[in-house]
Amino acid sequence: MKYDLDPSWEEILKEEITRPYFEELMRHVASEYEQHTCFPPKELIFEAFNQCSFDTVKVVIIGQDPYHGVGEANGLCFSVADGVRIPPSLRNIFREMSDDLGTVFLPTSGNLESWAQQGVLLLNATLTVRQDSPNSHKHLKWSQFTDAIIEFINSKKEGIVFVLWGSFAQKKGVKIDRNKHLVLTSGHPSPLSANQGKWFGNKHFSQVNDYLEANNKKAIVWNTDN
């Protein structure tokens, strides 16, 4: 499978993407896309890296796998393509963001490209999925690749904010060096978790910006309508 990768990531990952497991992964992904309808579109599989270069990463948000409905996934975790109805988890993210930051209106766009372009890596653990079949590519070796991404950021950078929502993301980030980076954890924004009191009130958006500014980095403009 052919793919385009931002040059800064290509340099960081030059050894990783020549490993046998990654070449095998790409063969399996190509086969899945030939035999089934899969998301995101092939050209957007690595979009999280193309929207947010390695050099600009300030924040990492870890998701599980892409949305599996037609036209939804755009290669960024929790994000949907322009014009797509905002999914429940993302609605809860926007509600918490609005409460935390004191904004009056919720965003009308669920496309989080503006976050990525400000240095927020929106990284799913698994980068592809079959239509209408969540976690259907969990058996592929995406997790090995995305674990390597997290470790590269952990080891080569300092002062990154890792945002881990839910037990899956927290397990994924268990090896992050808390002495070098800020790690924020809470329940998942899905309705089930949020309605059990594990999501709302985490104030992660203001905490991210407070930390960035304390480390002489530009705060994130979270409102996607700006």
C-alpha positions as semicolon CSV with decimal commas, in nm:
position;residue;x (nm);y (nm);z (nm)
1;M;0,000;0,000;0,000
2;K;0,130;0,344;-0,094
3;Y;0,107;0,620;0,163
4;D;0,227;0,974;0,211
5;L;0,380;1,073;0,544
6;D;0,484;1,418;0,660
7;P;0,865;1,448;0,614
8;S;0,930;1,512;0,984
9;W;0,753;1,188;1,075
10;E;0,917;1,002;0,789
11;E;1,256;1,093;0,933
12;I;1,161;0,989;1,287
13;L;0,999;0,667;1,168
14;K;1,243;0,570;0,893
15;E;1,355;0,255;1,077
16;E;1,010;0,168;1,212
17;I;0,843;0,168;0,871
18;T;1,103;-0,070;0,730
19;R;1,050;-0,330;1,004
20;P;0,892;-0,660;0,888
21;Y;0,582;-0,614;1,106
22;F;0,503;-0,278;0,943
23;E;0,544;-0,414;0,592
24;E;0,314;-0,702;0,689
25;L;0,067;-0,453;0,838
26;M;0,056;-0,253;0,516
27;R;-0,010;-0,570;0,314
28;H;-0,298;-0,667;0,543
29;V;-0,445;-0,316;0,534
30;A;-0,426;-0,311;0,153
31;S;-0,604;-0,647;0,142
32;E;-0,877;-0,525;0,379
33;Y;-0,941;-0,218;0,164
34;E;-0,958;-0,434;-0,149
35;Q;-1,203;-0,684;0,000
36;H;-1,417;-0,462;0,224
37;T;-1,535;-0,105;0,263
38;C;-1,299;0,044;0,521
39;F;-1,246;0,382;0,680
40;P;-1,100;0,637;0,672
41;P;-1,038;0,668;0,296
42;K;-0,697;0,525;0,208
43;E;-0,546;0,866;0,149
44;L;-0,641;0,975;0,503
45;I;-0,508;0,676;0,702
46;F;-0,202;0,876;0,815
47;E;-0,377;1,213;0,822
48;A;-0,312;1,263;1,195
49;F;0,060;1,285;1,115
50;N;0,014;1,500;0,806
51;Q;-0,199;1,754;0,990
52;C;0,040;1,764;1,289
53;S;0,411;1,728;1,215
54;F;0,647;1,573;1,471
55;D;0,815;1,910;1,515
56;T;0,490;2,083;1,614
57;V;0,345;1,822;1,855
58;K;0,251;1,980;2,190
59;V;-0,046;1,765;2,292
60;V;-0,134;1,401;2,224
61;I;-0,494;1,277;2,252
62;I;-0,530;0,901;2,222
63;G;-0,842;0,737;2,077
64;Q;-0,926;0,376;2,000
65;D;-1,023;0,332;1,634
66;P;-1,191;0,538;1,360
67;Y;-1,563;0,598;1,327
68;H;-1,709;0,316;1,118
69;G;-1,999;0,492;0,943
70;V;-1,996;0,615;0,585
71;G;-1,832;0,955;0,545
72;E;-1,747;1,001;0,914
73;A;-1,378;0,922;0,975
74;N;-1,118;1,172;0,855
75;G;-0,803;1,019;1,003
76;L;-0,805;1,214;1,332
77;C;-0,932;1,057;1,653
78;F;-1,273;1,182;1,773
79;S;-1,295;1,399;1,460
80;V;-1,546;1,374;1,176
81;A;-1,543;1,511;0,824
82;D;-1,702;1,847;0,748
83;G;-2,080;1,839;0,732
84;V;-2,112;1,516;0,932
85;R;-2,340;1,513;1,235
86;I;-2,134;1,544;1,554
87;P;-2,118;1,200;1,725
88;P;-2,220;1,161;2,093
89;S;-1,866;1,134;2,234
90;L;-1,757;1,445;2,049
91;R;-2,068;1,631;2,163
92;N;-1,965;1,551;2,521
93;I;-1,610;1,668;2,449
94;F;-1,749;1,998;2,324
95;R;-1,981;2,029;2,625
96;E;-1,692;1,983;2,868
97;M;-1,477;2,222;2,666
98;S;-1,751;2,484;2,676
99;D;-1,810;2,442;3,051
100;D;-1,437;2,444;3,124
101;L;-1,354;2,751;2,917
102;G;-1,679;2,941;2,974
103;T;-1,773;2,964;2,608
104;V;-2,135;3,038;2,526
105;F;-2,190;2,832;2,211
106;L;-2,096;2,475;2,128
107;P;-1,899;2,428;1,803
108;T;-2,106;2,343;1,497
109;S;-1,819;2,160;1,321
110;G;-1,689;1,824;1,437
111;N;-1,379;1,851;1,220
112;L;-1,082;1,880;1,456
113;E;-0,822;1,967;1,193
114;S;-0,778;2,307;1,357
115;W;-0,660;2,131;1,675
116;A;-0,413;1,920;1,479
117;Q;-0,275;2,222;1,298
118;Q;-0,199;2,382;1,635
119;G;0,007;2,085;1,753
120;V;-0,252;1,839;1,885
121;L;-0,175;1,487;1,761
122;L;-0,513;1,311;1,740
123;L;-0,390;0,954;1,744
124;N;-0,610;0,648;1,723
125;A;-0,451;0,326;1,851
126;T;-0,582;0,153;1,538
127;L;-0,583;0,366;1,225
128;T;-0,836;0,173;1,014
129;V;-1,170;-0,007;1,054
130;R;-1,427;-0,196;0,846
131;Q;-1,759;-0,029;0,777
132;D;-2,014;-0,081;1,057
133;S;-1,773;-0,303;1,250
134;P;-1,595;-0,129;1,540
135;N;-1,257;-0,273;1,643
136;S;-1,255;-0,493;1,333
137;H;-0,889;-0,413;1,264
138;K;-0,778;-0,457;1,623
139;H;-0,611;-0,785;1,524
140;L;-0,380;-0,606;1,281
141;K;-0,049;-0,473;1,412
142;W;-0,152;-0,110;1,431
143;S;-0,104;-0,112;1,809
144;Q;0,265;-0,195;1,770
145;F;0,305;0,100;1,536
146;T;0,112;0,347;1,750
147;D;0,293;0,228;2,065
148;A;0,615;0,317;1,883
149;I;0,475;0,662;1,799
150;I;0,396;0,729;2,165
151;E;0,742;0,611;2,271
152;F;0,915;0,831;2,012
153;I;0,731;1,135;2,144
154;N;0,789;1,029;2,505
155;S;1,163;0,982;2,459
156;K;1,253;1,252;2,206
157;K;1,044;1,540;2,339
158;E;0,982;1,713;2,671
159;G;0,684;1,899;2,811
160;I;0,419;1,723;2,604
161;V;0,063;1,694;2,737
162;F;-0,075;1,341;2,697
163;V;-0,455;1,328;2,729
164;L;-0,584;0,982;2,815
165;W;-0,962;0,949;2,821
166;G;-1,090;0,612;2,941
167;S;-0,920;0,292;3,050
168;F;-0,808;0,194;2,700
169;A;-0,611;0,515;2,646
170;Q;-0,472;0,500;2,999
171;K;-0,334;0,150;2,938
172;K;-0,192;0,268;2,606
173;G;-0,006;0,548;2,785
174;V;0,117;0,352;3,086
175;K;0,487;0,390;2,993
176;I;0,483;0,769;2,947
177;D;0,744;0,940;3,163
178;R;0,546;1,152;3,410
179;N;0,862;1,337;3,511
180;K;0,906;1,479;3,159
181;H;0,546;1,523;3,051
182;L;0,201;1,612;3,185
183;V;-0,043;1,321;3,174
184;L;-0,414;1,400;3,215
185;T;-0,660;1,117;3,274
186;S;-1,037;1,089;3,314
187;G;-1,327;0,872;3,211
188;H;-1,414;0,841;2,844
189;P;-1,646;1,103;2,686
190;S;-1,883;0,836;2,556
191;P;-2,238;0,875;2,689
192;L;-2,211;0,563;2,908
193;S;-1,903;0,688;3,090
194;A;-2,004;1,054;3,090
195;N;-2,346;0,980;3,237
196;Q;-2,179;0,789;3,522
197;G;-1,998;1,103;3,630
198;K;-1,657;1,000;3,498
199;W;-1,616;1,266;3,229
200;F;-1,772;1,603;3,296
201;G;-1,573;1,839;3,514
202;N;-1,227;1,708;3,423
203;K;-1,125;2,058;3,302
204;H;-0,861;1,913;3,074
205;F;-0,884;2,190;2,816
206;S;-0,786;2,465;3,059
207;Q;-0,524;2,241;3,220
208;V;-0,363;2,177;2,882
209;N;-0,344;2,549;2,808
210;D;-0,219;2,640;3,157
211;Y;0,064;2,388;3,120
212;L;0,154;2,499;2,768
213;E;0,167;2,864;2,868
214;A;0,371;2,783;3,180
215;N;0,621;2,616;2,945
216;N;0,630;2,912;2,704
217;K;0,417;2,743;2,441
218;K;0,114;2,887;2,269
219;A;-0,222;2,781;2,410
220;I;-0,462;2,581;2,193
221;V;-0,768;2,754;2,051
222;W;-1,014;2,473;2,115
223;N;-1,328;2,616;1,952
224;T;-1,340;2,462;1,604
225;D;-1,564;2,743;1,477
226;N;-1,294;3,011;1,529
